Structure formats: structure tokens, C-alpha cells
Amino acid sequence: MTIDPEARAYLEASAALGLPPIWDQGAEAARKAVIDRYPELSGPPEPVERVEDRLLPVPTAPLPVRVYTPVGAPHGPLPALLFFHGGGWVTGNLDTHDCACRGLANRAGCLVVAVDFRCAPEYRFPAALDDCWAAVEWVAEHGAEIGADSTRLAVCGDSAGGNLAAVVAQRARDWGGPRLAAQLLVYPVTDHNLDTTSYLANATGYGLTREAMRWYWQQYLGEAGDGSAPEASPLRAADLSGLAPALVIVCELDPLFDEGRSYARRLAEAGVSVEEIVEPGMIHGHFRTPAAISRARKSWDDCARFLRRRFG
């Protein structure tokens, strides 16, 4: 497998920083390192019509969200994409994925509602999931307050955010709605299993490592957490039928490659409409690094094309 040249340069620049492994840094230092590099990796912010930070009055706790309105938005309500950021349930926030949310809003012509869910280890599973679900419920019931068409909702996430989006889509089916038009899963975490072929083949050398994922899972679940529970590992759900149409993007040089493909395959076998995109030579994390890895914008385009079709 030949690595993408921009991905290789990104990895070389990352290695030159000389940072210790994430399990030695700890959550706070790792969060700071991600934020410090963000301007270099994202580039100048893409203009949108409007950005608004809000607190949603949901049962879990006042929940911060950031609402992106696309350039040239027409009058009247717009379809809405609920976006759940990656970062291993630990290091991401509204700022780490600002570039991706702007790009998705403009390309898909929809509102993007980015959710600043509670992160581990301060808040363990299922706190992040409960926040994401509460945000979806709020937009479904009160979307008019932000200019959203509550009949056209979708969920999206990258990595750990893809895990949350997949489980939220399962909850929407099992808990009586809201009906989702689509689920977009970008190199998602779908299974608490670090022994797949891709985990072993891509254990080191491609950014996200097998041991880093072990640490992320430990932060998320805690000592007593059950990684086999379907709400932690959506691949282990007994039935995947009746779920929202899915776009699944996976990267060839990613420890999560196999579990993403397995989830797409099981969705298709269950009769769910699925589009799978394999990014050859690509590494985990490219979705939020457009200034370093230009293929990020290609993935935004893929998501937008899928959304426009599903939103009608």
C-alpha cells in the first residue's frame, strides 16, 4: 500500500514535534496539543453566512452547540445535519472541527449543528451519547428556532463521532424517532476489538495507533465499562435493519479500516441503503486537516453529494 504524499508529509511533521504518546500526555495536554496545531492543519476558515453559538436546554445539562448557516442560504427552513466531532471521545471540541463543519454547510446547502458533547474521562460512557441524542431530539422538536426543517435531519461524525452517529441512528429507530434522512460515518469506531487485521497491520506508523485507541477506549468506558454493549460497539447490535441510509468512508491505512467496512457490509446485508467509499493510501484523521491533506475537501464533497440526494 502506497501512502498519500500529503499524508506522509503530515505524519513526518507530526513526528518532528516530538510529543510523547497520548497515554503519557494525559487528556488535558492532548487537548491542548490538538488545539495548538489546528490553525496549521485547517487553514483560513471558509466563509459561511452565519455562525451562532447556543446552549440547548436539554435534560442532560445545558448543551453547547454551534450552528453554521451556509453561504447564500435561501429564505425558509433548511435541512439540518447534526455533527459529532472525533477525538476519541476525549480531545475534540467545537473548534477542532470548525473547518469541516463550514465545508459541509456550504457544500450541502444545509444547517450544520455541531454538538459540544461531554468528553471522557471526566464524563464516561454514555454521557457523550446521551448529549448527542438530546441534541437530535431538541432539533427535531424545536428546529424552527434555529431555522431548521425538522422533517429533514441527518447525523454525521468522524472517528469517535462516527461511533456516536451510528448509535444515535440506532436509537432513532429503536426509540420511536425522529426519522433520519441519512447517517454519515467517516472512518467510524464501530467495535471494541483491537485485534482485527487492520488494527494489527496499521498498529503504528500512520498517526492513530492501536495503543492510542486502547487508551481512548479506557478513557471512554472506565474500568467497569462494557465495550461489547451495542451502544458502545454498534457493530455488535443484533439487528441493523430499518436504519437511515448510510455513507461510510474508510481509509486504507487506518486501524479502524476493517470495522468500518464490516459495519457497511452488515448494514447492506440488513437491507439498508449504503454507499461505501474507500480512500486508498489515506490515514485516519484527514477529514479535519484540509490545509495539510487536500483530500479532506474531497470527503466533504462526497458527504455533501450524499446529503443533497437524501435531503431531496
N, C-alpha and C positions, 0 to 999 in steps of 0.2 A: 504494500500500500504506500502510495506516494503522498506525503503531506502537502497541503496547500502552501505555497511560498509565503503568503501573508501570515498564515497561522504559524509557520515555522519562525518567522521574524518576531511575532508576538511572544512566542514561547522563549526565544532567546533573550528578548528584552526583559521578560518576567524573571528569568533565571539570573540575569545580571543584577537585579535588585538585591539578591542575597537574603531574602526573607526566610525565616525559619518555617518549618511545616506548620500548617494551621493548628494542629493539636498542641504545638508548643506556644503559638501566639496567644491562643485563647480568643474568645468571642469578641471582646471589645477591640483588641488590637487588630484582629482580622477585619472587623467592620471599618476601622479607620483606614487600613491599607486599601480596601476596595474603594472607599470614597476618595482617597488621595489620588488614585490613578484614574478616576472616572473621566475628568476633562480630557486627558490624553487619549483615552480609548474611544470616547463618544464623539469628540469634535464639537464644533459650534452647534448649539441647539437649533433644530429645524423649526422655523416659524409655524405656529398654528394660530387659529382665530382667537382662542382664549384658553387660559389655564386657570382653574379655580381650585383652591384647597378648601375642603369642607370636613366637618365632623358629622358622621351619621349617627343619629340617636338609636342605636341598636341594643338588643338585650345584653350582649356580652360586655360592652363598655363603649363610651363614645369612640367611634372608629374613624380614624383619618383616611380620607380618600383624596385623590387628585383627579379632576375631571378635565379632559382635553377635548376641545371642540375643533374640528378640522377647518382648515382654510376654505373659505367660500361656502360655508355651511348654509344650506337653504333654510328658509323660514319653516317653522313647524318642527315636530319632534323627530329626532334621529335615532336609528338603531344604536344599541349600546353594547360595547364589549367590556366585560369585567376582566381586568388584567391582574394576575397574581405573580409577583416577581420571584425570580430564582434567588439562589444564595444559600442553599442547603438548609432552609428554614431558619437560618442564623444571621447571615451577613447582608442580605438585601434590604432595600427600603424604596421609598418613592423616588429618590434621587438616582439610585443606581440603574434604574431602567427608564429614566425620563426620555432618553433618545428613542428607545424602541416604542414607547407609547405615543410620542409625537409622530413617528413614522407610520405607525399603524393607523392612527386617526386620519391623517391626510390621505393615505393610500386607500383606505377602506371607506372613507367618507362617513365615518360613524363617530359617536362619542366613545372615548376610552375612559373608563373609570378604574384607575389604579388603586389598589387596596393596600393600605399600610397595616397589614395584619400583625398580631403579636408574634414575636420571634422567640425561638429557643436560644439558650437554655433557660432564660428567665420564665418563659411560658412554654410548657411542654405540650405535646400532642394530647388532645385535639384542638388546642387553643387557636392555632393558625387556621385550621379547617373551619372551626366554628365562626371565626371572623369573616372568612371568605363567603361562607354560606349566608351569614347575616347580611352581608353587602348585597348579594344577589337578591335575597328576599326584599330588602329595602328598595332596590331599584325597581323590582317587579311591582311593588305596591305604591311607590312614591316617585317613580321616574319622571313624571311631569314636572316636578320641582327643579330638575336639572336639564330639562329639555329632551328627555329620553322617551322613546317609544317602547313602553314596557311589554309590548307584544313581540318585539324583535330583540332578543337578548342572546348573547353568546359569552362563553368564558374562554380565557386563554392564559397560559402560563408557560414559563421556561424552567426546566430542571425541577427543582422542588415546587415551583409554581405550577408546573405541568402536572405534578402529582396532585396538588390541591384542585386544579381544574378538573382532572379526571374524576376525583372523588365527589366534587360538587355536582358534576354531571350525573353521577350515580345517585346522589341524594335527590336531585331534581326528579328523577324517575321514581325513586322509592318513597319519597315523602310527599308526593302529590303536586309536584310543580315547584317553581314556574317552568313552563315549557321552554327549552333552549333551542335556538336555531342551529347552534354549532358549538363544538369544543375543539380548541386549537391547542395541541400538545407539542411543545418544542423541546426536543431531547428530554422527555419526561422521566422522572423517577417513578417506576410502577411496581417495584418488588424489592423487598428486604432480602436480597440474595446477592452476596458479593462473590459468588463462585461461578457465574456464567462464563462462557467462552470469552466474551468481550471484556469482562472485568479482569480476567487473567491476562489476556493479550494486551490490553491497554492500561495495565495497572499503574504504570509510571511513564513519564516522558511526554504526556500530551495535555498538561495542565491539570485537569481534575484527576486525582489519583484514587486508587482503591482504598488506601488508608485514610484519605481525606473523607471519602464517603462513609467509611466506618465511623469516623468521628462525628460527622454530621448526623448520622442516624442516632448515635448515642446522645447527642445534644437534644434531638427532637423527641426521642422516646423516653429518655431517662433510664434508670437502672431497671425499673419494673415494666417498661413499655413492651408491648407485644407487636413486633414487626410483621407478624403473619396476619394480623387483623386486616380485613379488606379496606377499612378506612385509612390504614397506613400504606397498604400494598394493594392498590386497586386491581392489579393483575390477578390477585387471588379471589376476587369476587366470584361467586358461583355462577352468576348469570349476567352477561353483558348485553343481552338483547334489549331493544327498546330505548337505547341511549341516543343522544343527539349525534347527528353526523359529525365525523371527526376528520381533522387534518393532523397527521402525525409526522413530525420532522425529526429525523435521526441523523447522527453524524458518525461517519465510518470509524474515526479514531477516538471514540468515546467509550469509557467503561459502561455507560448506560445503553449502548447501541442495541444489544440483544433484547433487553427488557422493553425498550420502546417498540422494536419490531414485533415482539411477542404480543404486546398489547394491541397493536394494529391488526395483527393476524386474528387474535381472538375476537376483536370487535367485528371484523369481516365475517368470521365464521358464525357469529351470533346474528347476522343479518343487518348490522349497522353499516350505513354508507361511510366508507373510509377512503381517504386519499393519503398515501404514504409517500414521503419524499426522503430519499437517501442522499445525503450530501457527501460525496466522495472526498477523501483526503482532508476532511474538516474535523475540527476539535470541538469539544464541549465549550459552551460559553460565548460563541461567536455572535449570538443574537443581539448582544448589548455592546458590541465593540466595533461600530462601523468605521471609525477613524483608523483602526488597526487592521480590520478584516472586512473588506468591502462586501463580501458575500452576505453579511448581515442584512444589507438592503435587499438582496435577492430573496432572503427568507421573509422579510417584511412584505415584499411584493407577493410572494406565494400566499401568505396569510390573508392579505387584502383581497386577492382574487377569490380565494375560497369564501371569505366573508361576504363579499358582494353577491356572490351566487346564492348563498344561503339566506342572506337578508332579503334578497329579491329587490 
